[in-house]
Amino acid sequence: MTKTLGMKFDSDKPRLGLLPPIALESIADVLTFGAKKYAPDNWRYVDNANSRYIDAALRHITAYMRGEYTDQETDLPHLSHAACCLMFIIELDKINNENYYEDDLDELMEELVKESKEDIWKTIVLDIISAQHRNSKEQK
């Protein structure tokens, strides 16, 4: 009896299984500590997050460079704290760039409505943009 093999077209997708599990768990420990101290996902709402997390990452890296392996408060590795800060920056940069695009769509829609609601072509374009905008919000 011949066994049929299934197909999966995922060769171009990120291979998350390549992430080092010990490092991931250590970063998760840092996140867990932060969630208990502040609140889960609190880092998403910090003012001036980009510069503050760069500063924090550099503090942890320089502590490690001075020979201090673990953070005094958490007893977790400084490099895990630094990696966590860098992950925050990556995430927030991606989110902010997507929000910028959404803001552009909102402005374009407002301009089209102001110019003329009766113009059929503008109405068609407005409908297309609205559908794209709804789809982008639903995908989040």
N, C-alpha and C positions, 0 to 999 in steps of 0.2 A: 504494500500500500504506500503510495506516494503522499508525503505530507506537503501541503501547500503553505508557503510562507506569505505572511501578510506584508503589506507595504506601509511605510510611514515616511513622509517627505519632511524630514526635520534636519537635514544635513546643514542648512544655513542658519539654524537656530542656535542661540547660546547654549553651551554645554555646562550647565550649572553644577553638574556633578564633578567638574574639575576644580571647583572651589575647595580649598583645604579645610577639612572638617574641624580640625583642632582650632584653627584661627577663627572660623565661623562661630564655634561654640564659645570661645573666649570673648568675641565681640558681642555675642548674645548675652553673655554674663554682664557685660558693661551696660547693655540696653536694659536688662532686667533690673540692675541696681538703679539706673536712672528712672525707670518707670515706678519703682517703689519710692524713691526720694521725691520725685516731682509728680509725674503722671505719665501713663503710656502716651507716646507720641508727642510729649510736651515740646520736644526739640523743634517740631514743625512751626511753632508759634513764637519763637524767640526773635526779638527785634535785632536787626543788624546781624542776622545769623551767619552770613557768609564770613564776615571779618571776625566775628567772635569765635566761630568754630575753627577758622584758620589759626587764630591765636591759641586756642585750646590745644589743637593738634600739635602746634610747634612747642608749646610748654611740655607736653607729654614726650615728644621726641627728644627735646633737649634734656629732660630729666633722664631718659634712657641713655643718652650720650654721656651723661655725667656718671653713669654706672648705677643708677637707681632703676631697678627692674620693675618694681610694683608701685602703684599709687598708694600713698599712705592712707587715704580715706577709705578706699574700696578694697585694698589688698589684691587688686587685679592688675595685670600687666599694663604698663604705660603705652606700649605699642598697640594694644587692643583698644585703649581709649583713643589714641591717635587715629587708628583705622576707622573707628566708629565716627569720629568727628569728620573725617574725609568722606565717609559714606553719606553723612548728613548733607555735606556741601554738594556732592554729586546729585543726590536726590532733589534738593531744593533748587539747584540750577536747572535741572530737567523740568521740574514743575513750573518754575518761574518762566522759562522759555515757552512752555505750552500755554500758560495763562496769557502771556504777551500776545500769542497768536489769537487766542480767543477774544482778547480785548480788541484786536484789529478787526475781527469779524463783527463784533458788536458795533464798532464805529462805522464800518462800511454799511451795515444794515441801517443804522440811523440816518446816514447820509442819503441812502437810496430812498428811504421813506420821505425825507424832507423834500427832496427834489421833485418827486412826482409820484403820486399813488396811482394815477390814471395810465401812465405809460406802461403798456403791456410788457415790453421787453425788460424794463426795470423790475416789474412785478415778478416775471419769470426768474430773473437773476436773484431777486430777494428770496423767492421760494427755495431755490437751490442752496443759497448760502444758509438759510434757516435750517434746512434739512441737514446740511453738513455740520452746523453748529450743534444741533440736537444730538446727532450721532457722536460727535466728539465728547459731549458731556455724558452720554450714556455709556461710553466705553470706559470712562473713569470709574 
